Amino acid sequence: MLLTHPLSIDEVNGLLSENFVRIFGNIVDHFPAAAIVILKKRPFSDVNDIVQAVFSYLDSLKVTGKLPLCCRGKSNFTFSIFFRRKRKILHLYPDVLSQLAYLSQWPPEKEIVGTDHLTTEEKRRLRDLNNRYKEKFGFPFVIGLKEKDVWTVFSEVVSRLQNDYEKEIHTAFDEVKNIVKLRIHEIVR
């Protein structure tokens, strides 16, 4: 179902289940399970009610498990399926740093100020930061790009490379939540 305009909360509450999942199925990248779970929470009182339903679902992903190989010996916290599931979700997001490093012009719908001015050396540095990030954390760098320039992205990745694994999972998931919130606000007025 293609949207031609943002939906009212009454329209959202009145959607057939399959249309609801089709419309909200990508609020978390390539993860329609979030839409399926929040579908059961209807009726929603307003757009923020939808946002909170998704946040609650994302925050509820908990059970114990093992630390992934890339991170064993690097942290003292108890790894859980909570982190495994969150890590799986993070893997669904595009590798933004690679895209920035290899493209001279970012696609217009995702335009980031400054990408067309990156020098060869800056692109090399971005690729290096990206490799370090993925090696350290085992998932792509996730950041909400709306209203950010390439220099902010540089600064963020440098700063977040200082995080331990647990803190970065939380930070990356806060970015996922920001992206989710923006997407929901684009769908519902």
Stockholm file with secondary structure:
# STOCKHOLM 1.0

chainA/1-189         MLLTHPLSIDEVNGLLSENFVRIFGNIVDHFPAAAIVILKKRPFSDVNDIVQAVFSYLDSLKVTGKLPLCCRGKSNFTFSIFFRRKRKILHLYPDVLSQLAYLSQWPPEKEIVGTDHLTTEEKRRLRDLNNRYKEKFGFPFVIGLKEKDVWTVFSEVVSRLQNDYEKEIHTAFDEVKNIVKLRIHEIVR
#=GR chainA/1-189 SS CCCSSCBCHHHHHHSCHHHHHHHHTTSSTTCTHHHHHHHTTCSCSSHHHHHHHHHHHHHTCCCBCCCCGGGTTSCCSCCBHHHHHHHHHHHTSCCHHHHHHHCSSCCGGGCCBTGGGCCHHHHHHHHHHHHHHHHHHSSCCCCCCTTCBHHHHHHHHHHHTTSCHHHHHHHHHHHHHHHHHHHHHHHBC
#=GC SS_cons         CCCSSCBCHHHHHHSCHHHHHHHHTTSSTTCTHHHHHHHTTCSCSSHHHHHHHHHHHHHTCCCBCCCCGGGTTSCCSCCBHHHHHHHHHHHTSCCHHHHHHHCSSCCGGGCCBTGGGCCHHHHHHHHHHHHHHHHHHSSCCCCCCTTCBHHHHHHHHHHHTTSCHHHHHHHHHHHHHHHHHHHHHHHBC
//
